[in-house]
Amino acid sequence: MQGFYNTSIKAYGMALKLASNFNEKAKLWVDGRKNWEEKIASKLSKTDKVLWVHCSSLGEFEQGRPVIEALRENYPEHKIAVSFFSPSGYEIRKNYQGADLIFYLPLDTKSNAKKLIKILHPEILILVKYEYWFNLISELHQQNIPTIVVSAIFREKQNFFKNNGNNWFAKKLNLINHFFIQNKKSKMLLDSIHISQSTIAGDTRFDRVKQIIHQNNQLDFMDHFKANSKLIVVGSSWPKDEELFIELINQKLNNDWKILFAPHNLNEAEINHFIAKINQKTIKFSDLEKTSTQDLNDAKVFILNTIGVLSKVYSYADITYIGGGFGAGIHNTLEAVTFGNPVVFGPKYKKFQEAVDLIEVGGGFTIANQHEFNEIMNQLMNDENFRNDAGKKAGDFVQNSPNATKMIMNYLKEIL
């Protein structure tokens, strides 16, 4: 199996090099790893003490961010290194000020693992959620450098749990020093393959979103747009999500309600195609400079075609809808519900523990078609008591979650 794994890794790297000739994301992946040894070595000296956090992509970075910030606070004399596998994480966070070194993780060959550890000389590797690179984990284990995983979550269908854990993947997983896992089911799965070095700590993302509610979330354009109305915020929407709202906007939107869309894809042609289907007054963020306060106040629909402010916008919501549930899977629900808003999302949510839990506590609602969407939106918009009760349950779900970061830092104090 080791030989198969090594061959697969090399084949994957070759495939990406070929794809880089015509795929922009693959090109970023390949180009970002060129001269990786020199890039890392230029940022470190041999005497630096290094704490290393690896994130697959942007979502995992946000999940690991509370831990990174806690490391910076508790270990000010150490250098913080953050690695990414995906360009969608690295390219957005490559200038993040909370780390001293941000780099692309090189392909997981045995030689790369040895070279990387020699150059980086970390005291620990902290993996966020998942993405287990087995040559790297093996080499760290051989050099007595601990590896831990935070916000880990497991599913029965993963290779680790086949053949009752008597397989190559499970044996490699057992080289990890400790798992901070999100739920009881994950712990039961690890226990079933005789991995006992785990603690149920919850999800570190909760620690971050708890902080959002205390920041300054005021936005002038939102004050003018929402005014005295109630507001539905549609976060990270895709065309399939947006289609659900057209009938509501054009035929059933009460005078005291407005809707804001934050599209996942900021493609101007797609946004204009969607706006063309709406018969209510619509304003785009990109047009704010030429929009009067009165026009903003009169608008019923707002298109947030920008990034970086959605978490603040959620503070203005009375109901939230999170997109992606009719595609690969729903986007982040926690930033929305931390403000005490009920949340609605599509059918592909079961890989996201927080969404499963939100439904269970009564703060979240899933829909599979237009009829179910119409029913829950009608109830949430017209039954204030039902809406407020669901919102409170959603907000309490976040605020009452355990402090995962604190548990992780207590563990690190014992081993570093």
C-alpha positions, -999 to +999 in steps of 0.1 A: +000+000+000+029+024+007+041+019-029+007+025-043+003+057-022+037+070-034+029+062-070-006+079-066+010+111-052+035+114-080+008+107-106-013+134-090+015+159-092+021+151-129-016+155-137-016+189-121+015+200-141-003+190-173-035+207-162-016+239-154-013+245-191-050+253-194-064+255-159-057+286-138-062+270-104-038+242-114-013+267-126-014+285-093-009+252-075+021+243-096+037+278-097+032+283-060+054+253-052+083+263-074+115+268-054+096+261-022+127+251-003+144+285-009+112+304-001+108+288+033+145+289+042+146+326+034+120+333+062+136+312+089+169+308+108+182+276+123+176+290+158+139+300+153+114+281+173+085+272+149+049+262+154+033+249+123-004+248+113-016+232+081-049+240+064-063+224+033-080+255+020-097+287+031-125+270+051-100+251+072-079+283+077-110+300+092-114+269+114-078+270+125-076+308+129-086+309+166-058+284+173-033+304+152-042+336+171-040+318+205-005+305+195+006+340+187-006+352+220+007+324+242+040+318+223+052+353+213+088+341+209+079+314+184+075+318+147+041+307+133+041+289+100+009+283+081+008+260+051-020+255+025-027+227+000-052+246-022-047+279-041-082+290-029-067+292+006-032+304+000-040+331-026-066+347-003-046+344+030-010+347+017-007+381+034-023+372+067-005+391+094-010+365+121+017+342+107+054+347+100+055+323+072+028+312+048+036+286+021+022+260-002+026+224+012+049+206-013+037+173-028+038+145-002+067+124-013+092+109+011+120+132+000+099+163+002+088+154+037+123+150+049+135+182+032+105+202+045+109+191+081+147+198+080+141+234+067+111+241+088+123+223+120+089+226+137+082+218+173+047+205+164+024+202+134-013+211+139-035+198+112-069+214+108-099+191+104-086+166+080-062+161+050-037+135+062-004+133+043+010+100+053+047+104+043+048+137+062+031+122+093+054+092+092+085+114+090+074+136+118+067+105+140+102+091+132+117+124+143+096+126+175+078+157+164+042+156+176+013+160+153-022+168+165-055+174+147-080+200+157-117+202+148-114+166+134-144+148+121-148+113+108-173+093+088-179+056+086-172+053+049-136+066+052-107+041+045-096+042+081-126+022+092-125-006+066-117-041+077-122-031+113-093-007+111-068-035+102-055-016+072-026+006+062-046+039+065-056+032+101-021+023+111-008+056+097-036+075+115-024+060+147+009+078+144-009+111+153-004+121+189-038+135+196-072+143+179-094+171+191-127+159+175-160+176+169-185+150+181-192+117+199-196+097+166-161+106+156-147+094+189-167+062+186-152+056+152-117+062+164-122+040+194-135+012+171-100+011+154-082+013+188-072+049+186-079+063+221-058+095+220-088+118+213-108+144+231-143+157+222-136+195+220-161+207+194-153+230+165-128+258+168-150+279+143-174+284+172-147+302+191-142+326+162-178+334+155-185+341+191-161+370+188-179+384+157-209+394+177-187+417+198-170+435+170-183+468+154-207+454+128-223+487+118-224+495+080-238+528+067-252+513+035-270+486+055-285+512+079-300+530+049-311+499+030-327+480+058-340+511+076-372+499+095-378+468+074-371+432+082-344+415+063-336+381+047-299+377+040-290+351+014-253+342+020-230+325-005-258+319-030-257+300-062-281+303-091-301+273-079-306+290-045-314+323-061-341+307-083-360+298-052-365+334-043-378+348-076-415+340-069-412+353-033-396+386-045-419+392-075-452+381-060-452+376-022-427+400-006-445+420+020-439+457+022-420+453+055-395+428+042-363+432+021-338+407+007-300+409+004-281+384-018-243+378-013-235+356-044-208+330-041-197+338-077-192+375-084-194+370-121-211+402-134-230+385-162-245+359-139-255+386-114-271+408-141-289+377-155-304+371-121-314+408-116-332+407-150-357+382-135-366+405-106-394+431-109-385+449-076-361+478-073-326+463-069-293+479-060-258+465-064-230+472-040-208+482-069-233+510-078-234+525-043-213+556-052-239+567-078-269+556-056-287+582-034-297+574+001-333+576-009-329+551-037-311+528-013-339+531+012-365+525-015-348+494-029-363+460-020-334+438-031-296+444-026-269+425-043-237+424-022-212+419-051-182+423-029-163+403-003-152+409+032-183+424+048-208+395+049-202+387+085-212+422+094-242+421+071-255+390+090-259+412+121-288+430+102-306+398+093-339+386+107-338+354+086-308+338+068-305+314+040-272+298+033-264+287-003-246+257-017-271+230-005-281+222-041-245+218-052-214+204-035-226+213+000-237+243+021-214+271+030-207+285+065-238+288+087-221+298+119-214+334+111-251+339+104-266+321+134-242+336+159-264+368+157-295+348+167-310+343+132-329+312+121-312+296+091-325+278+060-304+257+036-306+231+009-305+193+011-267+188+010-258+195+045-252+162+063-214+164+061-215+196+082-221+187+118-232+222+128-260+221+102-272+187+115-271+200+151-289+233+141-318+213+127-319+191+158-321+221+182-347+239+161-326+268+148-321+255+113-343+242+086-335+222+054-355+223+022-353+201-009-376+219-034-396+250-041-427+238-021-407+232+011-389+265+006-422+284+003-436+267+034-407+275+058-402+310+045-439+318+048-438+305+084-406+324+094-417+356+078-453+357+091-450+340+125-429+364+146-429+341+177-418+311+157-391+332+140-378+346+173-378+312+190-359+296+162-334+325+162-328+322+199-322+285+196-297+291+168-279+318+188-278+297+220-264+268+200-233+289+191-229+307+224-232+276+246-207+256+226-175+245+243-143+265+240-123+242+218-094+266+215-089+267+252-089+229+255-063+227+227-040+253+243-042+235+276-029+204+259-001+223+241+011+238+274+018+202+286+038+191+255+056+222+243 
